[in-house]
């Protein structure tokens, strides 16, 4: 069992995702700005981080219950589980980043 599997009990929900956008979906729609982007590993929704005014990645979790995000920033490979409040990396999976 990996450290991620030991501390995050939601990895079984991960799906093959396609990013919904190259930027925060809600910020692009509403004319907002983001600091960093996060990718939902359940459905592919791209939202902005909690340092961004909209906090759309967390809002997506609040609305859907989708617990796992991956950083969508170039060079970053970490994941976060909202439910278990645990940051981790997953070996052998695709890493996504916006252009």
Secondary structure, DSSP 8 states (H G I E B T S, - for coil): --HHHHH-S-GGG------S-SS-HHHHHHT---SSEEEETTT--EEE-TTSSS-HHHHHHHHH---EEEE-STT--EEEETTTTEEEE-TTS------
